[in-house]
């Protein structure tokens, strides 16, 4: 998938994650801030990468501010932000690729 514009998903509320994505011509750049970084930082990064790989995103700058979101919430926020950035409005493959 090719990102056409910047997009966001999620909130800064407890147990959620705020994800922003934008087109980026130098591969993938992930910036992560998390209230549980020491315990789960590696797993959060892996989940973000898995979603990007499954959606075939090769060029994106992603900023994630995690407030203790469950893995399923984090993945859905990343997926939603990507779909919004790609301007998908019909026949969205929710959850079928991740």
C-alpha positions in Angstrom: 0.0 0.0 0.0 1.1 3.5 -0.8 0.4 6.3 1.7 -1.1 9.3 0.0 -1.4 11.7 3.0 -0.9 11.9 6.7 -3.5 10.3 8.9 -4.2 9.5 12.6 -6.1 6.9 14.6 -6.7 6.5 18.4 -6.5 8.7 21.4 -4.2 9.6 24.2 -6.5 8.0 26.8 -5.4 5.3 29.2 -5.4 1.8 27.6 -5.3 3.3 24.1 -2.7 4.3 21.5 -2.5 7.3 19.3 -1.0 6.5 15.9 0.0 9.0 13.2 1.4 8.0 9.8 2.7 9.9 6.9 4.4 9.2 3.6 8.1 8.8 3.9 10.5 8.2 1.0 13.3 6.5 3.0 11.7 3.2 4.1 10.0 2.7 7.4 10.7 5.0 10.4 8.9 4.1 13.7 8.9 6.4 16.7 7.5 4.8 19.8 6.6 6.3 23.2 5.0 4.0 25.7 4.0 3.9 29.3 5.1 0.2 29.3 8.2 0.6 27.2 10.5 -1.4 29.5 8.1 -4.4 29.7 6.6 -4.5 26.2 8.6 -2.1 23.9 10.0 -4.9 21.8 6.6 -6.6 21.4 4.9 -3.3 20.5 7.5 -2.6 17.8 7.1 -6.2 16.5 3.3 -5.8 16.3 3.6 -2.5 14.4 6.1 -4.1 11.9 3.8 -7.1 11.5 0.8 -4.9 10.5 3.0 -2.9 8.1 4.3 -6.1 6.5 0.9 -7.6 6.2 -0.4 -4.5 4.5 2.7 -4.3 2.3 3.6 -0.8 3.5 7.2 -0.1 2.5 7.5 3.7 3.0 6.0 5.3 6.0 6.9 7.4 9.0 4.9 6.2 12.1 4.6 7.8 15.5 2.9 5.7 18.2 2.1 7.1 21.7 1.0 4.0 23.6 -0.9 4.4 26.9 -1.0 0.7 27.8 -3.1 -0.5 24.8 -3.8 -4.2 24.3 -2.1 -5.7 21.3 -5.4 -6.0 19.4 -6.1 -2.3 20.0 -2.6 -1.3 18.9 -2.9 -3.3 15.7 -6.3 -1.9 14.9 -5.1 1.7 15.4 -2.1 1.1 13.1 -4.3 -0.6 10.5 -6.9 2.3 10.6 -4.3 5.0 10.3 -2.8 3.2 7.3 -6.1 2.8 5.6 -6.9 6.4 6.2 -3.5 7.5 4.8 -4.2 5.4 1.7 -7.6 7.0 1.3 -9.4 3.7 1.3 -13.2 4.2 1.7 -14.7 1.1 0.2 -14.1 -2.7 0.5 -11.7 -2.2 3.3 -10.1 -5.5 4.3 -10.5 -5.0 8.1 -8.4 -7.5 10.0 -8.2 -10.0 7.1 -4.6 -9.2 6.4 -3.2 -9.0 9.9 
